[in-house]
């Protein structure tokens, strides 16, 4: 693809806002001078609205801060909790999420309910024109994007801004017969022929409203840029989302949900359709024990290029939203165990523990027990299956006393989990295997959880139908993110 040459319009426009660099578009790309003039007008207007250099992402990428719910930057942060309290709370949420995943999906693969109310990570999204900065939970197991609208019924007190559609010049409604309406399971048609949606979560929480379209603006990490050119913002017009006019349940003190699942309604699919960034994203999860933000990247920034990167293909899933791979083996030290039957597993940032087929987990526990020479200890609250007494040992010391665990995937890919990715200190002096069995009250859903993924750059590519893993220094990934490249 030809790259356009550049000319500089100067530091400011008629209203004093920086316009930055604007491309000189060739006739080969746009055909006529009229096309060039119209594009230039659009760019100027966009820059005036944004206060920043417009970025549409032709081959580039952008990154946003990926905030853990227990981070001091999160409204859910509780400074009274110890690190062990937070781990136990995360394990409880993991169990709740795993149970909800056992509910499966609707016939035909559509998601019958948004099952994953427990969450771990948050991100900011700027919604509308002018922008409203909103904090939303991020869910790799969901396709639904929704934000709470100010004309809604009473619900839990929100922890961030609420979107007012009447104040936005770019707000639109979705018709009943449109593709976006058909992409979301459980939609209905109102008397006005506009699309309604309703989602029910596993804990009884609900969100309902009207399916809408809006311009989403993403600040490039760290922190984005308003009124400057070094860190531009990506604007994506026409994003379909649920404008929630009714939100119930304690799970939704946040004002939105950003579904990054594999289904057609998810944000990653919509960004891929509206830009040339492709349908790909990645994250690099900082360890729980490090006070640092993680990073979530799209487009070229999502490429996993670190040394030793391995790729495994996605396999068909019972639920469209899930990123499912084949778990072929688990090696503990020098001993390898294989699942007793075919073992698909979803890769999910919102589930903390790793959940394995019961027969496979029993083999893993037996091998770990054979290789570890530490005294056994009762599991806190009986949340996990295997714990050891490491009283008096530092995390660095106890990690040397426990084995690495290697997960083998389809296509020959394998990642080796250091001890602190396979075990977790659930209470002071008590270290437990960060794995459990899938629930028995529904279809089994094995899951590679976030503890296992910490310290790995994990890339999801729907265009190539693959997931790539590479060990990385995720604790510094957000702070060291380079400025976005501007390309056309």
C-alpha positions in Angstrom: 0.0 0.0 0.0 1.3 3.4 -0.9 2.1 5.8 1.9 1.0 9.4 1.5 3.6 12.2 1.6 3.2 14.8 4.4 2.9 18.5 4.6 2.5 20.6 7.7 -0.4 22.9 8.1 1.3 24.7 10.9 0.9 24.7 14.6 -2.7 25.9 14.9 -5.9 26.2 13.0 -8.4 29.0 12.9 -9.6 28.2 16.4 -6.1 27.9 17.8 -6.2 24.1 18.1 -3.2 22.1 16.8 -3.9 20.4 13.5 -0.6 18.5 13.3 0.4 16.8 10.2 -2.1 16.2 7.5 -1.5 13.8 4.5 -1.3 14.9 0.9 -3.5 12.2 -0.6 -2.5 11.1 -4.1 -5.0 10.8 -7.0 -4.4 7.1 -7.2 -5.9 6.7 -3.7 -8.8 9.1 -4.0 -9.3 9.7 -7.7 -10.2 13.3 -7.8 -9.2 16.7 -6.2 -12.7 16.8 -4.8 -12.1 13.7 -2.8 -8.9 15.3 -1.5 -10.7 18.5 -0.5 -13.5 16.6 1.3 -11.0 14.4 3.2 -9.0 17.5 4.2 -12.2 19.2 5.6 -13.0 16.0 7.5 -9.5 15.9 9.0 -9.6 19.6 10.1 -13.0 19.2 11.7 -11.9 16.0 13.5 -8.8 17.8 14.8 -10.9 20.7 16.0 -13.3 18.4 17.8 -10.6 16.3 19.4 -8.0 18.9 20.3 -5.5 16.4 19.0 -4.0 14.8 15.9 -6.6 12.6 14.3 -5.5 8.9 14.0 -7.4 6.3 12.1 -5.0 3.5 12.3 -3.8 2.4 8.9 -1.2 -0.2 9.9 -0.5 1.5 13.2 -1.9 0.7 16.6 -2.7 2.1 20.0 -2.6 1.0 23.6 -4.7 1.8 26.7 -4.1 1.3 30.4 -5.4 -2.0 31.7 -6.3 -1.4 35.3 -6.6 -4.2 37.8 -9.6 -3.9 40.0 -7.4 -4.0 43.2 -5.1 -1.3 41.9 -4.9 2.1 43.7 -6.2 3.5 40.4 -9.4 1.5 40.6 -12.5 2.7 42.5 -12.7 -0.8 43.9 -9.4 -0.5 45.7 -9.7 -1.2 49.4 -6.5 0.0 51.2 -7.5 -1.9 54.4 -7.0 -5.3 52.6 -3.7 -7.1 52.8 -2.2 -8.7 49.7 -3.4 -12.1 51.0 -6.9 -10.7 51.4 -6.9 -9.6 47.8 -5.7 -13.0 46.6 -8.4 -14.8 48.5 -11.0 -12.4 47.2 -9.8 -12.9 43.6 -9.9 -16.7 44.0 -13.5 -16.4 45.2 -14.4 -14.3 42.2 -12.7 -16.9 40.0 -14.8 -19.7 41.3 -18.0 -17.6 40.7 -16.9 -16.8 37.2 -16.0 -20.4 36.5 -19.4 -21.6 37.7 -21.1 -19.0 35.5 -19.1 -20.2 32.5 -20.5 -23.7 33.0 -23.9 -22.3 32.0 -22.7 -22.5 28.4 -24.4 -20.7 25.5 -27.6 -20.8 23.5 -28.3 -23.1 20.6 -26.3 -22.1 17.6 -23.5 -20.7 19.6 -25.0 -17.3 20.5 -24.5 -16.2 24.0 -27.7 -16.6 25.9 -26.7 -14.5 28.8 -23.6 -12.4 29.7 -22.4 -14.9 32.2 -19.2 -13.3 33.5 -20.2 -10.6 36.1 -17.1 -11.1 38.3 -14.3 -9.2 36.6 -10.6 -8.3 37.1 -9.6 -5.5 34.7 -10.9 -2.1 33.8 -10.3 0.5 31.0 -11.4 4.0 30.2 -13.3 4.8 27.0 -14.3 8.3 25.8 -17.9 8.1 24.5 -19.7 10.6 22.3 -19.1 14.1 20.9 -18.1 15.9 23.1 -16.5 13.0 24.9 -17.6 11.5 28.2 -14.8 9.6 29.8 -16.2 6.4 31.2 -14.7 3.5 33.2 -15.8 0.1 32.2 -15.0 -3.5 33.1 -13.2 -5.4 30.3 -14.4 -8.9 29.6 -12.6 -11.3 27.1 -15.5 -13.8 27.7 -18.2 -11.4 26.4 -19.3 -9.8 23.1 -21.5 -7.1 24.6 -20.5 -3.5 24.8 -22.8 -1.3 26.9 -22.7 1.9 28.9 -25.1 3.3 31.4 -27.2 6.2 30.0 -28.4 9.2 32.1 -32.0 8.7 31.2 -32.1 5.3 32.8 -33.9 4.1 35.8 -32.4 4.1 39.3 -29.7 1.6 39.9 -26.5 1.2 42.0 -24.6 4.5 42.5 -22.1 4.6 39.7 -18.4 5.0 40.3 -17.7 7.0 37.2 -19.5 9.3 34.7 -22.8 8.3 33.1 -23.4 8.9 29.4 -26.0 11.5 28.3 -27.0 10.7 24.7 -28.9 13.9 24.3 -25.7 15.9 24.7 -23.8 14.1 21.9 -24.0 15.1 18.3 -22.7 11.7 17.1 -25.3 9.5 18.9 -27.5 7.3 16.7 -30.0 4.5 17.1 -29.9 1.0 15.6 -32.9 -0.3 13.5 -34.4 -3.7 14.2 -33.5 -5.2 10.9 -29.9 -4.1 11.0 -26.9 -6.5 11.3 -25.8 -5.0 14.6 -29.2 -5.8 16.0 -29.0 -9.4 14.7 -25.5 -9.8 16.1 -26.6 -9.6 19.7 -28.6 -12.5 21.2 -31.8 -11.7 22.9 -32.6 -8.4 21.1 -36.2 -7.3 20.5 -38.0 -4.7 18.3 -39.6 -1.7 19.9 -42.8 -0.1 18.6 -40.6 2.6 17.1 -38.7 -0.1 15.1 -35.5 0.5 17.0 -33.5 -2.4 18.5 -33.8 -3.2 22.2 -31.4 -5.5 24.2 -31.4 -7.2 27.5 -28.6 -9.1 29.2 -28.9 -11.2 32.4 -25.8 -12.0 34.4 -25.2 -15.1 36.5 -25.5 -13.3 39.8 -29.0 -11.9 38.8 -27.8 -8.5 37.7 -29.3 -7.2 34.5 -28.7 -4.5 31.9 -31.3 -3.4 29.4 -31.9 -0.5 27.0 -31.7 0.5 23.4 -29.0 -0.6 21.0 -27.2 2.6 19.7 -24.2 3.8 17.8 -21.6 6.3 18.9 -18.1 7.6 18.3 -15.6 6.0 20.7 -12.3 7.7 21.3 -9.3 5.9 22.9 -6.5 7.7 24.6 -3.1 6.3 23.6 -1.3 5.0 26.7 0.0 6.3 29.0 -2.8 8.7 29.6 -3.6 9.8 26.1 -3.2 13.4 24.8 -5.7 16.3 24.6 -4.4 19.2 22.6 -1.0 17.8 21.7 0.5 15.8 18.9 2.8 13.4 20.7 0.1 10.9 21.8 -2.9 11.1 19.5 -6.2 9.5 20.0 -8.0 6.9 17.9 -11.6 7.8 17.0 -13.9 5.0 15.9 -17.3 6.2 14.6 -20.4 4.2 14.5 -19.6 1.7 17.3 -22.7 -0.3 18.3 -23.3 -0.4 22.0 -26.1 -0.9 24.5 -27.3 2.4 25.9 -28.5 1.0 29.2 -31.6 2.6 30.5 -32.1 0.0 33.2 -29.2 -1.5 35.3 -29.9 -3.7 38.3 -27.6 -5.6 40.7 -24.5 -4.8 42.8 -22.2 -5.9 40.0 -22.7 -2.7 38.0 -21.5 0.2 40.1 -19.3 0.7 37.1 -21.0 2.4 34.2 -20.2 0.0 31.4 -18.9 -3.3 29.9 -16.4 -3.6 27.1 -16.7 -7.1 25.6 -13.5 -8.2 23.8 -14.8 -11.7 23.0 -14.5 -13.4 19.7 -18.1 -12.8 18.6 -19.3 -10.3 16.0 -20.6 -7.7 18.5 -17.4 -7.3 20.5 -15.3 -4.2 20.4 -12.3 -5.8 18.7 -14.5 -7.0 15.9 -16.0 -3.5 15.5 -12.6 -1.8 15.5 -11.5 -4.3 12.9 -14.5 -3.5 10.7 -14.2 0.3 11.1 -10.4 0.7 10.7 -7.5 -1.1 9.1 -6.1 -2.2 12.5 -7.4 -5.7 12.0 -9.3 -7.8 14.5 -6.5 -8.3 17.0 -5.5 -7.2 20.4 -3.1 -8.2 23.1 -2.5 -7.6 26.8 0.5 -7.9 29.1 -0.6 -8.6 32.7 1.6 -7.3 35.4 2.0 -9.7 38.4 -0.4 -9.2 41.3 2.5 -8.6 43.6 3.8 -5.6 41.6 2.1 -2.3 41.9 2.0 -1.5 38.2 -0.6 -1.1 35.5 -0.9 -3.6 32.7 -1.4 -2.7 29.1 -4.0 -3.5 26.4 -3.1 -2.9 22.8 -4.8 -3.0 19.4 -3.6 -3.2 15.8 0.1 -3.4 15.1 0.8 -2.8 18.8 -0.8 -6.1 19.5 1.9 -8.0 17.6 3.7 -10.4 20.0 7.3 -10.2 18.8 9.3 -11.0 21.9 11.9 -13.8 21.7 10.5 -17.3 22.2 6.9 -16.4 21.1 4.7 -19.4 20.4 1.4 -19.6 18.6 -1.5 -22.0 18.9 -4.6 -22.1 16.7 -8.1 -21.2 18.0 -10.5 -24.1 17.8 -14.3 -24.1 17.5 -16.1 -23.1 20.7 -19.5 -23.9 22.1 -19.8 -20.2 22.8 -19.0 -17.6 20.1 -17.4 -15.2 22.6 -14.8 -17.6 24.0 -11.2 -17.7 22.8 -10.7 -21.5 22.8 -7.5 -23.4 22.3 -6.6 -27.1 22.7 -4.8 -28.0 25.9 -2.7 -31.1 24.8 -0.5 -31.7 27.9 0.8 -30.5 31.2 4.4 -31.1 32.3 5.5 -30.8 36.0 9.2 -30.9 36.2 10.2 -33.9 34.0 6.9 -35.7 34.1 4.2 -35.1 31.4 0.5 -35.8 31.8 -2.1 -35.7 29.1 -5.8 -35.1 29.4 -7.9 -38.3 29.5 -10.0 -36.8 26.7 -9.9 -33.9 24.3 -9.5 -30.8 26.4 -10.4 -27.4 24.9 -9.7 -24.5 27.2 -10.6 -20.8 27.0 -7.9 -18.1 27.5 -9.5 -15.5 29.8 -8.2 -12.5 31.7 -11.2 -12.3 34.0 -10.7 -15.7 35.6 -7.9 -15.8 38.1 -7.2 -19.5 38.6 -6.6 -22.0 35.9 -9.3 -24.6 35.6 -8.6 -28.1 34.3 -10.7 -31.1 33.4 -11.1 -33.0 36.7 -9.3 -36.1 35.4 -6.3 -34.0 34.2 -6.2 -32.0 37.5 -6.0 -35.1 39.5 -3.0 -36.2 37.6 -1.4 -32.8 37.9 -2.0 -32.7 41.7 -0.5 -36.2 42.0 2.7 -35.2 40.1 3.1 -32.0 42.1 2.7 -33.9 45.3 5.4 -36.3 44.3 7.8 -33.6 43.4 7.4 -31.2 46.3 9.1 -31.9 49.6 7.2 -29.3 51.7 4.7 -30.0 54.5 1.1 -30.0 53.3 -1.3 -27.5 54.6 -5.1 -27.1 54.6 -6.5 -24.9 51.8 -7.9 -21.5 53.0 -11.6 -21.8 52.8 -11.2 -25.0 50.8 -10.9 -22.8 47.6 -8.1 -24.8 46.0 -6.9 -28.4 46.0 -3.3 -28.4 47.1 -1.4 -26.2 49.5 2.0 -26.2 51.3 3.5 -24.6 54.4 6.2 -22.1 53.5 6.3 -20.2 56.8 9.4 -18.2 57.1 10.2 -18.4 53.4 10.3 -15.3 51.2 8.4 -15.5 47.8 11.8 -15.7 46.1 12.8 -18.6 48.3 9.6 -20.6 48.1 9.5 -20.2 44.4 12.7 -22.2 44.2 11.1 -25.0 46.2 8.3 -25.6 43.7 8.3 -26.9 40.2 7.7 -25.1 36.9 4.6 -26.1 35.0 4.6 -26.3 31.2 1.3 -26.1 29.3 1.3 -27.8 25.9 -1.2 -26.5 23.3 -2.4 -27.6 19.9 0.0 -27.1 17.1 3.0 -27.9 19.3 3.1 -24.6 21.2 4.1 -24.7 24.8 4.6 -22.1 27.6 6.5 -22.7 30.8 5.0 -21.2 33.9 7.5 -20.2 36.6 6.4 -21.2 40.1 4.8 -17.8 40.8 2.5 -18.4 37.8 1.5 -21.9 38.9 1.3 -21.3 42.6 -0.1 -18.4 44.7 0.5 -17.4 48.4 -3.2 -17.4 49.5 -2.3 -16.6 53.1 1.0 -15.7 54.7 3.1 -18.9 54.8 0.5 -20.9 52.7 1.3 -21.4 49.1 -1.3 -23.2 46.9 -1.5 -24.6 43.4 -3.3 -22.0 41.4 -5.4 -24.6 39.6 -8.7 -26.2 40.3 -11.3 -28.5 38.6 -14.0 -27.3 36.4 -17.5 -27.3 37.9 -19.7 -30.3 37.6 -23.0 -28.5 37.4 -22.8 -27.8 33.6 -20.7 -28.2 30.5 -17.1 -28.4 31.4 -15.1 -25.2 30.5 -11.4 -25.5 31.2 -9.8 -22.1 31.5 -6.2 -20.7 31.4 -6.5 -18.0 34.1 -4.8 -14.7 34.7 -2.3 -15.9 37.3 -0.9 -18.2 34.7 -0.8 -15.4 32.1 1.0 -12.8 34.3 4.4 -11.9 32.8 3.3 -13.1 29.3 2.5 -10.9 26.3 -0.7 -12.6 25.0 -2.0 -11.8 21.6 -5.4 -12.6 20.2 -5.7 -12.5 16.4 -9.2 -13.3 15.0 -8.0 -12.7 11.4 -5.4 -15.5 11.8 -7.5 -17.5 14.3 -4.7 -17.8 16.7 -3.3 -16.9 20.1 0.4 -16.1 20.6 2.3 -16.2 24.0 5.7 -14.8 24.9 7.4 -14.1 28.2 7.7 -10.4 28.8 8.4 -7.7 31.4 4.7 -6.7 31.8 5.4 -4.7 35.0 7.0 -2.0 32.8 4.9 -2.5 29.6 2.5 0.3 30.4 5.0 3.0 31.5 7.3 2.3 28.6 4.7 2.3 25.9 6.0 4.2 22.9 4.1 7.1 21.3 1.6 6.0 18.7 2.6 6.1 15.1 0.4 8.1 12.8 -0.1 6.5 9.5 -2.8 6.6 6.8 
